[in-house]
């Protein structure tokens, strides 16, 4: 059931200079949330910016919802200054989240940048349901949620492009190494489109099918603005445009057509 209304902020934590998380009370009306789904959050009191901000859920409990937000403009900056005890206007859950088979035994999770946030929510959900999880998370510099990934993963790699305190490189290389060494019942990923395009090429090479959470360019979150369209296969030789926020944001890697960089 979709909810639209006010929720109380019970905690705010700044993770990095431009990344923070907000924990709110979970509305009793929201019975089921699938990892990978998102909520539209009103990010203004003045009417501008006009569009709500679609934010995926980075943790789901019986009592709370957690949103992890990167400051990218006036709306997300406004959210960053919301105080504990104040209220947010939210609508959701929206979109199609990850497809989670009840028979999963061992899975691999891949996250890049702010895309690690919904992957963290998925990891916590799976580990609580006795699924063995390996994970690889990559960042330009410093990681977020590293402790949570280490705690809930059987094997975890933290990758940094710039920071020598962590393993150097990109998620793609470590992904290829892991799929050579192990087999997985499912592979889940979220991150920048360049990362998803790269790991899809690796998946095609090994005949694997990934679940990709493609939320990077969503705007209105309800399918009205058409900013978030992407190409997916339509039959053997054709394609069609779909909206990430409505038909996704989860797509299988073998159905997405990426534009070449």
N, C-alpha and C positions, 0 to 999 in steps of 0.2 A: 504494500500500500504506500502510495506517495504521500509525503507530508509537506505542507507549506505553512510556515509560521515561525514564531520566535523560539529560540533556545538560549539558555543561560550559559555564559562562558564561566567555566570553573577553573581553568588554568591556561596561562600563556607562557611559553618558554622560547627565548631566542636561541636558535641553534648556531647561527652564523650571522654576520653583519646583515645579510639580506634574506635570511631564511628563518622562519619561526613556525611554531606549531600552536594551534588553539585546540583545547579540549572543551567540549560542550556537553551538556546533559542530553542524553539520547531521548528523543520523543517516544512516548509509549505507543504512539500510533505506528511507528516504524518497526514492523515485526521482523522483516528479513532484509538484510543487506548482503549483497554478493561482493566479495573482494574485487576491486576494479571498477565498481560503480562510483558515481560522484554525486555531489550536491551543488546546486546553484546558490551562491551566497550573495546577498545584497551588500554592495561595498560602497555605500554612500548614504548620507542623510539629506543631500541637496538635490538629488536627482541626476547628478553627473558624477562619474560616468554612467551612461544609460544602462548598459548591459550588466547583468549579474556576472559573477566570476565562477566558472565551473571548477570545483576543487575536488579531487578524489579523496577518499577516506584512507588515512594511513594507519588507523587502528579502530577496531570495532569491539566493544564490550557490551554486556547487557545493560550497563548504565550510562556509557559515554560513547561519543564519537570524537575522533581526533583528525584534524585537518593540518597538513603541512604545506606552507605557502611560501613561495619565493616572491619577493618584492620586485615587480616589473613595471609598475606604473602607479597612477594616483589611487586606483581602486584597491590594489593589494597593499599599498602604503597605508591607506586608511584602515584596513583590516589589522595591520601590524600594530596600530596604536589603540586597539580596543582593549578595554580594561576588564580584569576579572570582576564578575558580578554584573556586567552589562550583557546586552542581548544581541544576537545575530538573527537576521531573517534568512532562513534557508528553505530550499525546496528540493525534494528528492526522496529516495534515491533515484537517480536517472541513469540511462544508458545500459548497455549490456556488459556485464563484468566477465571475469574469467569463468570458463566452464570447468568445473571441478568434479571429476569422477570419484565416486565413493570407493573405488577399488585402487586408488593410487597408493603405491608403496614407496617409490623413490622418485624425486623430481629435482629439476634444476631451475633456479631462479636467477635472472639477470637484471640488473638495474644500472641506470646511468644518470648522474646528476640528480635533479629533483625527482626524476622518475623512480628513484629508489623508494620514495614514500609509499605509493600503493603496493609495491613489491614487499615492503616491510609488513603491511597489513595482511597480505596474502601469506607471507612466511609465518606469521604468528598464528593465523588461522589453521594452516596446514600442520604446523608442529603441535598444536593443541589437539589435533585429530590423528596423532601418531603417524604422520607421513614423514619419511626421512628426506631432508632437504639439503642439497648443496647450493651454494650461492656465490655469485660474483658481482661485486658492485664497483663502479668506476666513477671517478671524479676528475675534474681539472686540477684541483688542489686538495683541499681538506675534505674528508668524508663526513657524512652525517649518518646517524643510526648505526655506527659500526658495532657498538656493544650489543645492540639488539640482534644484528645479523650473526655475530659470533656466537651469542648465547643460543640462538634457535637453529643454527645450521650444524649439520654433521661435518661439513667442510666449507670453509669460507675463504674467498680471496678478496682483498681490498686493493684496488688499482688506482693509481694517481698519475696523471700526465706530467705534473710539475713537481710534486712533493716527494723528495727522496726518502722520506720516512716510511713510504709504502712501496709496494711493488710497482714498477714502472710499465707503462704501455697502455693498452686499450682492452676493453672487455672482450672484444672479438677474438683476440689471440688466446686468451685463457679459456674462452668458450670452446674453441676448436680443440684445445688440449684436453679438456674434460670429456667431450663427447667421443674422443678417441679412446679414452681410458675407461669410461663407464657407460652404461645404458640407463635411460630414464624413461619412466612411464609418461612423463609430460615435461615440457619446458615452457616457462613463462618469462616474459620480458617487458620492460617499460623503460623508455629513455628517449633521448633526442632521435629524430628521424634518421640522421646519419648513422647512428649506432644500430638502429633496427634494420636499416638497409644492409649494413655490413654483416650482421649476424644472420640475416635471412640468406645471404649468399653462402655462408658457411653451412647453414641448415640444408640448403638445396644440394650442396656438394655431398652431404652425408645422407640425403634422403629423409631428412627430419621435418616435422611440422611443428612450428612454434605457435604459442598464443602470444600475440603482440598487443599491448595496451597502447593505442595510438591517440594520446590525449594532448600532444604538444601544442597544437594550433587551434584548439577549441576556443570559441568566443562566447556566443550566447548560450550554448549548452542545450538548446531546445530545438535545433534544426531550422531556425528561421533565417539566420544571417548568411548561411552557406559558405562561411569562411573555412570550415574544417572539412571540405570535401576531399576525397581521395579516390584513386582508381582501384577497382577490384575486378577480377576476371568475371566474365559473363559468357559461359560456354567455353568451347575450346579455342576460339579465335577472336573473341570480342571482349570488350570491357565496358564498365559503366561507372558512373560517379556516385558515391554514397557519402553520407554525412557521418563523420566519426562520432558525433555526440548522440545520434539516433540509431543508426545501424551498428555502430560500435559503442564504446571505443575499442572493444576487443575484436581483433580480426586474426584469422589464421594466416601464417606467413605465406602459405602456398596459394592464397587468394589475392594478396595485395600486389599491385603493380607500382613499384617505386620509380619516380623520375630519377634519371641518372644525374649524379652530382657533376 
